[in-house]
């Protein structure tokens, strides 16, 4: 009897296990009776011939008065655009102005005030102007559209992808920035220190800002080191150099504060500058490098180091899709329609 009951129990257990396996497999297969058909999201592999209609690829320009309702602030009748994080932009300006003023008062006055005031004015102007140009330049925002969602959310063979937030087929290398709440053409990254996105239209300005900031920090660091060494050697007593260093820090603490601050800025911004110079050489954006976009496929935008630099330095800036007047918007729409035969322009 025990053996008989044991066989019955085994049969019940096997039946229960089979039912549970069927229930688990149902999570991966469709609701149809054919359990060999797997239901996956649509992709280019499932529908290799899919391509949206040509009119769906157009990016329609918009007026700044419409754009500023949900995005950036403007002044001077739309001539100046403020980045999304304009408050950090003003913090960065403050972090540049304060050490400059302290340098002129406490360091330059002790060496050669006339010479260093001129050099400081030139370098300071380079940094501030480059920062302002980066921040106030449209990085390449793409206005929202009304293109219907065709439930094809995979990247197309030419690099375009549908943005479910902006309802547009964004161009290759464009990306939706969650901080700016907009798609940006040739998106590189969102930089909180300059207060805006870095994209196709202001990337070269961002590199200029990095170069001028590195020069700015290197200049302050070098002058402060020279001043510190000069102070240490000026003591006539027989104390050791370590004691002279401590005494110099007590006598002119501002010099050493600027020295440490400039050194930190130089090495941090310098490393960032070298990284972006490397990206230019290999024809990639920060977003592509971080995501390793070209780890398994060739980079079609890499034309060799020399040609990449030629393109970086000589490629004209594309007009902004955020227009100041109705006339500018209509003219841009006409230009886009004329250039519709060139896919790289859309």
C-alpha positions in Angstrom: 0.0 0.0 0.0 2.8 2.4 0.8 4.4 1.8 -2.6 1.0 2.4 -4.3 0.5 5.7 -2.5 4.1 6.6 -3.2 3.5 6.2 -7.0 0.3 8.3 -6.8 2.2 11.1 -4.9 4.9 11.1 -7.6 2.4 11.4 -10.4 0.7 14.3 -8.6 4.0 16.0 -8.1 5.0 15.7 -11.7 1.6 17.0 -12.8 1.9 20.1 -10.5 5.5 20.7 -11.7 4.3 20.6 -15.4 1.5 23.0 -14.7 3.9 25.5 -13.0 6.3 25.2 -15.9 3.5 25.9 -18.4 2.4 29.0 -16.3 6.0 30.3 -16.2 6.5 29.8 -20.0 3.4 31.7 -20.6 5.1 34.9 -19.4 7.5 34.6 -22.3 5.2 33.5 -25.1 2.2 35.1 -26.6 -1.4 34.4 -25.7 -2.0 32.2 -28.8 -2.0 28.4 -28.6 1.2 28.3 -30.7 3.8 28.3 -27.9 6.6 28.5 -30.4 5.9 32.1 -31.3 7.7 34.6 -29.1 6.1 38.1 -28.8 8.9 40.7 -28.8 8.8 44.5 -29.3 9.0 45.7 -32.9 12.6 46.3 -34.2 14.5 46.5 -37.5 15.1 42.8 -37.3 11.4 42.0 -37.2 10.6 44.6 -39.9 13.8 45.3 -41.9 11.9 47.3 -44.6 10.4 49.8 -42.2 11.1 53.5 -42.8 8.9 56.4 -41.9 7.5 58.7 -44.6 9.7 61.5 -45.8 7.5 64.2 -44.4 7.8 62.7 -40.9 11.5 63.4 -40.9 11.2 67.1 -41.1 12.1 69.2 -38.1 9.8 72.2 -38.0 11.3 75.5 -36.7 9.5 77.4 -34.0 9.5 80.9 -32.5 11.4 81.7 -29.3 8.1 83.0 -27.8 6.7 79.5 -28.1 9.9 77.7 -27.1 10.4 79.7 -23.8 7.0 78.7 -22.5 8.4 75.3 -21.5 12.1 75.6 -22.0 14.7 78.4 -22.0 14.5 82.0 -21.0 15.3 84.8 -23.6 16.0 88.5 -23.5 16.6 91.3 -26.0 13.7 90.1 -28.2 15.0 86.6 -28.5 18.6 87.5 -29.4 20.1 86.0 -26.2 19.1 82.6 -24.9 19.8 81.5 -21.4 20.6 77.9 -20.6 18.3 75.7 -18.6 20.7 75.9 -15.5 21.5 79.6 -15.7 22.0 79.8 -11.9 25.0 77.5 -12.1 26.2 79.6 -15.0 26.3 82.7 -12.7 28.0 80.6 -10.0 30.8 79.7 -12.5 31.2 83.4 -13.4 31.5 84.2 -9.6 34.2 81.5 -9.2 36.2 83.2 -12.0 35.7 86.8 -10.8 36.6 86.3 -7.1 40.1 84.7 -7.6 40.8 87.3 -10.3 40.1 90.2 -8.0 42.1 88.6 -5.2 44.9 87.9 -7.5 45.1 91.6 -8.6 44.9 92.9 -5.0 47.1 90.5 -3.1 49.5 88.9 -5.6 50.0 91.0 -8.7 50.6 94.1 -6.6 53.6 92.5 -5.0 55.4 91.6 -8.2 54.7 93.8 -11.3 51.2 95.1 -11.1 51.1 96.8 -14.5 52.3 93.7 -16.4 50.2 91.2 -14.6 47.1 93.4 -14.6 47.3 93.5 -18.5 47.9 89.8 -18.8 45.1 89.1 -16.3 42.7 91.3 -18.2 43.4 89.5 -21.4 43.1 86.0 -20.0 40.1 86.9 -17.9 38.3 88.3 -20.9 39.1 85.2 -22.9 37.5 83.0 -20.2 34.4 85.1 -19.6 33.7 85.7 -23.3 34.1 82.0 -24.2 31.8 81.0 -21.2 29.2 83.5 -22.3 29.2 82.3 -25.9 28.8 78.6 -24.8 26.0 79.4 -22.5 24.0 81.8 -24.7 24.3 79.7 -27.9 21.6 77.3 -28.9 23.3 73.9 -28.6 21.1 72.5 -31.4 17.7 72.1 -29.8 15.1 70.4 -31.9 11.5 71.7 -31.5 8.7 69.2 -30.6 6.6 67.9 -33.5 3.4 66.1 -34.1 4.7 63.0 -35.8 2.5 60.0 -35.0 4.0 57.2 -33.0 4.2 54.1 -35.3 5.3 51.9 -32.5 8.8 51.5 -33.9 11.1 52.6 -31.2 14.3 51.0 -32.4 17.0 52.9 -34.1 16.8 53.0 -37.9 19.6 51.9 -40.2 20.6 55.5 -40.8 20.8 56.4 -37.1 17.5 58.1 -36.7 15.3 57.3 -33.8 11.8 58.3 -32.7 11.5 60.4 -29.6 8.3 59.5 -27.7 8.7 62.7 -25.6 9.2 65.2 -28.5 7.2 63.3 -31.1 9.9 63.7 -33.8 12.3 61.4 -35.7 15.5 62.9 -34.3 18.5 63.0 -36.6 21.5 60.7 -36.2 23.6 61.4 -33.1 20.9 63.5 -31.6 19.6 62.6 -28.1 16.9 63.7 -25.7 18.4 65.6 -22.7 16.4 65.0 -19.6 17.7 68.2 -18.0 16.8 70.5 -20.9 13.6 68.4 -21.7 14.4 68.6 -25.4 16.3 66.7 -28.1 19.7 68.1 -29.0 21.4 67.6 -32.4 24.8 65.8 -32.1 24.4 65.7 -28.3 27.7 65.6 -26.4 26.7 66.1 -22.7 24.8 68.4 -20.4 27.3 70.6 -18.5 26.0 72.1 -15.3 29.0 74.4 -14.9 28.2 76.3 -18.1 24.5 75.8 -17.4 23.4 74.3 -20.7 23.7 71.4 -23.1 26.8 70.9 -25.2 25.8 69.9 -28.8 26.5 70.5 -32.4 26.2 74.3 -32.4 28.3 75.1 -29.3 30.7 72.2 -28.9 33.6 74.2 -30.6 32.8 77.1 -28.2 33.0 74.7 -25.2 36.5 73.5 -26.3 37.6 77.1 -26.5 36.3 77.7 -23.0 38.3 74.7 -21.7 41.4 76.0 -23.4 41.1 79.5 -22.1 40.2 78.2 -18.6 43.3 75.9 -18.6 45.5 78.9 -19.6 43.7 81.0 -16.9 44.5 78.5 -14.1 48.0 77.8 -15.3 48.8 81.5 -15.3 47.5 82.0 -11.8 49.2 78.8 -10.5 52.6 79.7 -12.1 52.6 83.3 -10.7 51.5 82.2 -7.2 54.2 79.5 -7.2 56.8 82.1 -8.2 55.6 84.5 -5.5 55.6 81.8 -2.9 59.2 80.8 -3.7 60.3 84.4 -3.7 58.8 84.9 -0.3 60.4 81.7 1.1 63.9 82.9 -0.1 63.4 86.4 1.3 63.7 85.3 4.9 67.2 86.0 6.3 67.1 83.8 9.3 68.6 80.3 9.6 65.3 78.4 9.9 64.7 75.5 7.6 62.7 75.9 4.3 59.7 74.1 5.9 59.5 76.7 8.6 59.9 79.5 6.0 57.0 77.9 4.0 54.8 78.0 7.1 55.8 81.6 7.8 55.0 82.6 4.2 51.6 81.0 4.4 50.9 83.0 7.5 52.2 86.2 5.9 50.3 85.9 2.6 47.5 83.3 3.0 45.6 84.6 -0.1 48.5 83.7 -2.4 48.5 80.1 -1.2 44.7 79.8 -1.4 44.8 81.0 -5.0 47.7 78.6 -5.7 45.7 75.6 -4.5 42.6 76.8 -6.2 44.3 77.4 -9.5 46.2 74.1 -9.3 42.9 72.2 -8.8 41.2 74.0 -11.7 44.2 73.4 -14.0 44.5 69.7 -13.4 40.7 69.0 -13.5 40.0 71.2 -16.5 43.2 70.2 -18.2 42.3 66.5 -17.9 38.8 67.3 -19.4 40.4 69.3 -22.2 42.8 66.4 -23.1 39.8 64.0 -23.1 37.8 66.2 -25.5 40.8 66.7 -27.8 41.0 62.9 -27.9 37.3 62.7 -28.8 37.9 65.1 -31.7 40.7 62.9 -33.0 38.6 59.8 -33.0 35.4 61.6 -34.2 33.1 60.7 -31.3 31.0 62.6 -28.8 31.1 62.2 -25.0 27.7 60.4 -25.1 29.0 57.9 -27.7 32.3 57.3 -25.9 30.6 56.7 -22.5 28.0 54.3 -24.1 30.6 52.6 -26.2 28.4 53.1 -29.3 31.2 52.0 -31.7 32.5 49.0 -29.7 30.9 46.5 -32.0 30.5 48.5 -35.2 32.7 50.9 -37.1 32.4 54.6 -36.5 31.2 56.1 -39.9 31.9 59.6 -38.6 35.6 58.9 -38.0 37.4 60.2 -41.1 40.9 60.0 -39.6 42.6 62.3 -37.1 43.6 65.0 -39.6 40.3 65.2 -41.4 38.4 65.1 -38.1 40.2 68.2 -37.0 39.6 69.9 -40.4 35.9 69.2 -40.0 35.9 70.4 -36.5 37.6 73.7 -37.4 35.9 74.4 -40.7 32.4 73.0 -40.6 29.9 76.0 -40.7 27.4 76.4 -37.9 24.0 75.1 -38.7 21.2 77.7 -38.2 19.1 77.4 -35.1 15.6 76.0 -35.2 14.6 78.6 -32.5 13.8 81.7 -34.6 13.3 85.3 -33.4 10.8 86.4 -36.0 8.1 84.8 -38.2 10.1 85.9 -41.3 13.2 84.0 -40.1 11.1 80.9 -39.3 9.4 81.0 -42.8 12.8 81.5 -44.5 14.3 78.6 -42.6 11.4 76.3 -43.5 11.9 77.1 -47.2 15.6 76.4 -46.9 14.9 73.1 -45.3 12.5 72.1 -48.0 15.0 73.0 -50.7 17.6 70.9 -49.0 15.4 68.0 -48.4 17.3 66.0 -51.0 20.3 66.1 -48.7 19.5 63.7 -45.8 22.4 65.0 -43.7 20.7 68.5 -43.6 17.4 67.4 -42.1 
